[in-house]
Amino acid sequence: MFYYLLAPFLTYNFILIAAAVVPALFLMIKVYRSDRLEAEDPAFLRVLVTRGILSSLLALFEERILSLILASIVPEGTTLYNVLLYFVVVAVSEESSKYIFLRRTTWKSPHFNCRYDGVVYAVFVSLGFALWENISYVLTFGLSTALVRAVTAIPGHACFGVFMGVFYGTAKKYDNLGRGGASAVTRVLALLFPVLLHGAYDYIASSQETSLGYYFIPFVAVLFIASFIIVSRSSKTDEYIG
């Protein structure tokens, strides 16, 4: 009797969670199958997904602290406030959290022996982040949120991961060649590019200016196309670096 009463609620939540999870899984499979030289260990990839989930918790803590600081020094609703909110509080917190867990988990790993591995690892961490974030959004706001995020936010996180990963893989290559300076520069770019793209994405999506809102769809389209090209070319030109 108890289960009968709860069954509709449990079924509805299962549908919501499935709607939140499936897009992330689809993108993970796409990136995984593009690994041309050497398929990654599924167990290691599962670890990266869990690291992405942990990074979302770290980012949440950072955002809370930085939001309080920002609100105390800049009037809310101003252009400066919104720029700092989306480019610093949100983008820096989220992308730096992903990068921290990405580097701690993969940089010295024996699995990291191909340049394209950087793309795979960064995307899996990013989608682990998006997976957990999406579940919380969907359980709070429902299926309509799942549909919107499935075609915007989740692929968006994957795209940020692609840009992070292509520089991260190159940084590892330079490091293995003993070019420490070039490796350091590309590691900075591995964080800088996702931060700028993430900040721009959130700023445009959240803007109250109608004229700026018109740029959102073209921006997302260019972001997705560029990421697809990067994945394709990185896969085709992959090389062993370890």
C-alpha positions as CSV (number, residue, x, y, z in Angstrom):
1,M,0.0,0.0,0.0
2,F,2.8,2.4,0.9
3,Y,4.6,1.7,-2.4
4,Y,1.3,2.1,-4.3
5,L,0.9,5.6,-2.9
6,L,4.4,6.6,-3.6
7,A,4.7,5.0,-7.1
8,P,3.5,8.0,-9.1
9,F,6.0,10.3,-7.3
10,L,8.8,7.8,-7.7
11,T,8.1,7.3,-11.4
12,Y,7.9,11.1,-12.0
13,N,11.2,11.6,-10.3
14,F,12.8,8.8,-12.3
15,I,11.6,10.5,-15.5
16,L,13.1,13.8,-14.4
17,I,16.4,12.2,-13.5
18,A,16.5,10.3,-16.8
19,A,15.8,13.6,-18.7
20,A,18.7,15.2,-16.8
21,V,21.1,12.3,-17.3
22,V,20.6,11.1,-20.9
23,P,21.9,14.2,-22.7
24,A,25.1,14.1,-20.7
25,L,25.6,10.4,-21.4
26,F,25.0,11.0,-25.1
27,L,27.8,13.6,-25.3
28,M,30.1,11.4,-23.2
29,I,29.7,8.5,-25.7
30,K,30.2,10.8,-28.7
31,V,33.5,12.1,-27.3
32,Y,34.6,8.7,-26.1
33,R,34.0,7.1,-29.6
34,S,36.0,9.9,-31.2
35,D,39.2,8.7,-29.4
36,R,41.0,7.2,-32.5
37,L,44.3,6.0,-31.1
38,E,43.6,4.4,-27.8
39,A,40.3,4.0,-26.0
40,E,40.3,5.2,-22.4
41,D,39.7,2.8,-19.5
42,P,35.9,3.1,-18.6
43,A,36.7,2.8,-14.9
44,F,39.0,5.8,-15.1
45,L,36.4,7.8,-17.0
46,R,33.8,7.0,-14.3
47,V,36.3,8.4,-11.8
48,L,36.4,11.6,-13.8
49,V,32.7,11.9,-13.8
50,T,32.7,11.7,-10.0
51,R,35.4,14.3,-9.9
52,G,33.1,16.5,-12.0
53,I,30.3,16.0,-9.5
54,L,32.7,17.0,-6.7
55,S,33.8,20.0,-8.6
56,S,30.2,21.2,-8.7
57,L,30.1,21.1,-4.9
58,L,33.3,23.1,-4.7
59,A,32.0,25.6,-7.2
60,L,28.8,26.0,-5.2
61,F,30.8,26.9,-2.1
62,E,33.0,29.3,-4.0
63,E,30.0,31.0,-5.7
64,R,28.2,31.6,-2.4
65,I,31.3,33.3,-0.9
66,L,32.1,35.4,-3.9
67,S,28.4,36.4,-4.4
68,L,28.4,37.8,-0.8
69,I,31.6,39.7,-1.4
70,L,30.3,41.0,-4.8
71,A,27.0,42.2,-3.3
72,S,28.8,44.0,-0.5
73,I,30.9,46.1,-2.9
74,V,28.9,46.6,-6.1
75,P,25.2,47.6,-6.4
76,E,23.1,44.7,-7.7
77,G,21.5,45.1,-11.1
78,T,24.2,47.3,-12.5
79,T,26.1,46.3,-15.6
80,L,29.3,46.0,-13.6
81,Y,27.6,43.7,-11.1
82,N,26.3,41.5,-13.9
83,V,29.7,41.3,-15.6
84,L,31.5,40.4,-12.4
85,L,28.7,38.0,-11.5
86,Y,28.8,35.9,-14.7
87,F,32.5,36.2,-15.7
88,V,34.1,36.0,-12.2
89,V,31.7,34.6,-9.6
90,V,30.1,32.0,-11.8
91,A,32.5,31.3,-14.7
92,V,35.8,31.4,-12.7
93,S,34.3,29.4,-9.8
94,E,32.9,26.7,-12.0
95,E,35.7,26.4,-14.6
96,S,38.5,26.6,-12.0
97,S,36.8,23.9,-9.9
98,K,36.6,21.6,-12.9
99,Y,40.2,22.3,-13.8
100,I,41.4,21.6,-10.2
101,F,39.9,18.2,-10.2
102,L,40.9,17.5,-13.8
103,R,44.6,18.3,-13.1
104,R,44.8,16.5,-9.8
105,T,43.2,13.3,-11.3
106,T,44.9,13.1,-14.7
107,W,48.1,15.1,-15.0
108,K,50.4,12.4,-13.6
109,S,48.2,9.5,-14.7
110,P,49.8,6.8,-16.9
111,H,46.5,6.8,-18.9
112,F,47.4,10.3,-20.2
113,N,49.5,9.3,-23.1
114,C,47.8,10.9,-26.1
115,R,47.0,14.6,-26.9
116,Y,43.3,13.9,-27.5
117,D,43.1,12.4,-24.0
118,G,43.0,16.0,-22.7
119,V,39.8,16.6,-24.5
120,V,38.2,13.3,-23.3
121,Y,39.2,14.0,-19.7
122,A,38.1,17.6,-19.6
123,V,34.7,16.8,-21.3
124,F,34.0,14.0,-18.9
125,V,34.8,16.2,-15.9
126,S,32.7,19.0,-17.3
127,L,29.8,16.6,-18.0
128,G,30.0,15.1,-14.5
129,F,29.6,18.7,-13.3
130,A,26.7,19.3,-15.7
131,L,25.1,16.0,-14.8
132,W,24.9,16.8,-11.1
133,E,23.9,20.4,-11.8
134,N,21.2,19.3,-14.2
135,I,19.7,16.8,-11.8
136,S,19.3,19.5,-9.1
137,Y,17.7,21.9,-11.6
138,V,15.3,19.4,-13.0
139,L,14.2,18.1,-9.7
140,T,13.5,21.7,-8.6
141,F,11.9,23.1,-11.8
142,G,10.6,20.1,-13.7
143,L,10.7,18.6,-17.2
144,S,10.5,21.9,-19.1
145,T,13.9,22.8,-17.5
146,A,15.3,19.4,-18.6
147,L,14.4,20.1,-22.2
148,V,15.9,23.5,-22.3
149,R,19.1,22.5,-20.5
150,A,19.4,19.4,-22.7
151,V,20.0,21.6,-25.8
152,T,21.8,24.5,-24.1
153,A,23.5,24.1,-20.7
154,I,24.7,20.5,-21.0
155,P,26.2,20.9,-24.5
156,G,27.5,24.2,-23.3
157,H,29.4,22.6,-20.4
158,A,30.7,20.0,-22.9
159,C,31.9,22.8,-25.2
160,F,33.7,24.5,-22.4
161,G,35.3,21.2,-21.7
162,V,36.4,20.8,-25.3
163,F,38.2,24.2,-25.2
164,M,39.8,23.3,-21.8
165,G,40.8,19.9,-23.1
166,V,42.4,20.9,-26.3
167,F,44.8,23.3,-24.5
168,Y,45.2,20.8,-21.6
169,G,46.3,18.0,-23.9
170,T,48.8,20.4,-25.7
171,A,50.1,21.5,-22.3
172,K,50.8,17.9,-21.4
173,K,52.6,17.4,-24.7
174,Y,54.8,20.4,-24.0
175,D,55.5,19.2,-20.5
176,N,56.6,15.8,-21.7
177,L,59.0,17.5,-24.2
178,G,60.5,19.5,-21.4
179,R,59.1,22.8,-22.6
180,G,57.9,24.0,-19.2
181,G,57.2,27.6,-20.2
182,A,55.0,26.6,-23.2
183,S,53.2,24.1,-21.0
184,A,52.5,26.8,-18.4
185,V,51.1,29.2,-21.0
186,T,48.8,26.5,-22.5
187,R,47.6,25.5,-19.0
188,V,46.6,29.1,-18.4
189,L,44.7,29.1,-21.8
190,A,43.0,25.8,-20.8
191,L,41.3,27.8,-18.0
192,L,41.1,31.2,-19.6
193,F,39.2,30.2,-22.7
194,P,36.4,28.2,-20.9
195,V,36.0,31.1,-18.4
196,L,35.5,33.7,-21.1
197,L,33.1,31.5,-23.1
198,H,31.2,30.5,-19.9
199,G,30.9,34.1,-18.8
200,A,29.8,35.3,-22.2
201,Y,27.2,32.4,-22.4
202,D,25.7,33.2,-19.0
203,Y,25.8,37.0,-19.5
204,I,24.0,36.9,-22.8
205,A,21.5,34.2,-21.7
206,S,20.6,36.2,-18.5
207,S,20.6,39.7,-20.1
208,Q,17.5,41.8,-19.8
209,E,18.4,43.7,-22.9
210,T,16.3,42.4,-25.9
211,S,19.0,43.4,-28.4
212,L,21.6,41.4,-26.6
213,G,19.3,38.4,-26.3
214,Y,19.2,38.1,-30.1
215,Y,22.8,37.1,-30.0
216,F,22.3,34.1,-27.8
217,I,21.3,31.6,-30.4
218,P,24.0,32.6,-32.9
219,F,26.5,32.5,-30.0
220,V,25.5,29.0,-29.0
221,A,25.5,27.8,-32.6
222,V,29.0,29.1,-33.2
223,L,30.2,27.6,-29.9
224,F,28.7,24.2,-30.8
225,I,30.1,24.2,-34.3
226,A,33.5,25.3,-33.2
227,S,33.6,22.6,-30.5
228,F,32.5,19.9,-33.0
229,I,35.3,21.0,-35.4
230,I,37.9,20.9,-32.6
231,V,36.8,17.4,-31.5
232,S,36.9,16.1,-35.1
233,R,40.3,17.7,-35.9
234,S,41.8,16.8,-32.5
235,S,40.8,13.2,-33.0
236,K,42.1,13.0,-36.6
237,T,45.5,14.6,-35.7
238,D,45.9,12.8,-32.3
239,E,49.4,11.6,-31.4
240,Y,51.1,9.7,-28.6
241,I,52.8,12.0,-26.1
242,G,53.7,9.7,-23.3
